[in-house]
Amino acid sequence: MSLVDTHCHLDFPQLADQLPDVLARARAAGVTRMISIGTRLSAWERVHEIAKANPGVYCTIGIHPHEAGREAIGDIRPLLAVADDPLVVGIGESGFDYYYDKAPRDAQRVSFRTHVHACQESGLPLVVHTRDADDDTMDLLEAAMAEKRFSGVVHCYSSSARLAERAVTMGLHLGIGGIATFPKSEDIRATIRRMPLDALILETDAPYLAPAPHRGKTNEPAFVRHVADKLAEVLGLTVPEVERVTTANAERLFPKIKAADASMPAA
């Protein structure tokens, strides 16, 4: 069996500066596929180059809400230009971040809607970022889903039970990462227990939010193994069962990663 890290940032310096070792540790931990997430169009070529150079690594294209002011986008064409690339498996991450508010909220909204429209047009899944913006995020997604359905994931699920319920009701997945392993995250774990198993996928958000027992250190894809261990404990499953189910869920949401000839070679 193998694990999939559905959300990491391999182009960020903390990982890029030691990428061969990072990928080797991932292979050793049984992480055979990783999705490196785009956060800026101006830096996307680097994200794509890493995917091209490393079997088992895929990518998305998008503008993080922090960058929505500096890299404003209201036209889906730049996102669609690479949608057919076999290594581009999703659109985003995009959404609302009201915690840091690094971009004007109007700019975040225009950018978010543009990413949603790109998903509706391309058929690629949406990678959603939301922080302190549950209602605005879900309201926008529900309105868009009523117009034309699309797939996606609420990445780094760490919010209210109501957000999780609304997301899953829409048919979206929940990305489960290191926060679910923190001692003070029992409310999140309680919500995860109530969610359908086929809605859960694993992620790290590396280099951020390292899971226990590595909290406070630089996160990396190999650590998704600890998230799988915790999820097995939370759900009362074996670790192989969690591997099998979350990998199948990831392959269903991101079907391009199923290509056997693109799988990362074994260690």
C-alpha angles and dihedrals in degrees: 000000000000140000129230123213099207096186128036137126108231092168093062112105095243088065104021093059090062100024100141090055092044091053093045091053090049091053091048089053092051096255101142100169134036133182113213108206125225117230103168132029089215090062099035096103089065091051090050094046091055090052092048093050098047124055112227094030120111132173147206131219122228152105120262114229088246087064098043092103098046094040103032115185130186099154122079094206097089089053095045093048091083100026092110094053107116091226095052104087104166150007121251158329092237137139140091129321111183094161096073097016091200091159130041110270093234089056090048090052095050091047093047093050090048091054091048091052090050089055092048090051099042102035091231118134122256122239106212125204116193130167125168087345105091099140097042091047096049094041091055093046094047092050091049092045089055089057097046128345122242137168129243151134134251096226122218095010105211105135141087128327088238092060091050091049094049092046095050092044087057090053095254124140128235119231109220115203144155096308089070089064096054116110093235094052098087092122089057092047090049090055092047089055089060096049123095111262093231090063096062127094131169129242142158106203083215132219085034135060100021111200126238126307089033098044112149093025129099107283121227137178093263088067092067083086089072091051089053091050092051093046090053089052093047094049098038092241133128118258092245089055091053090048092051097046099042092045091051090048091050091049091050093050095041103031094174090070091066093078103122095206090058097053116121111259118251119263 
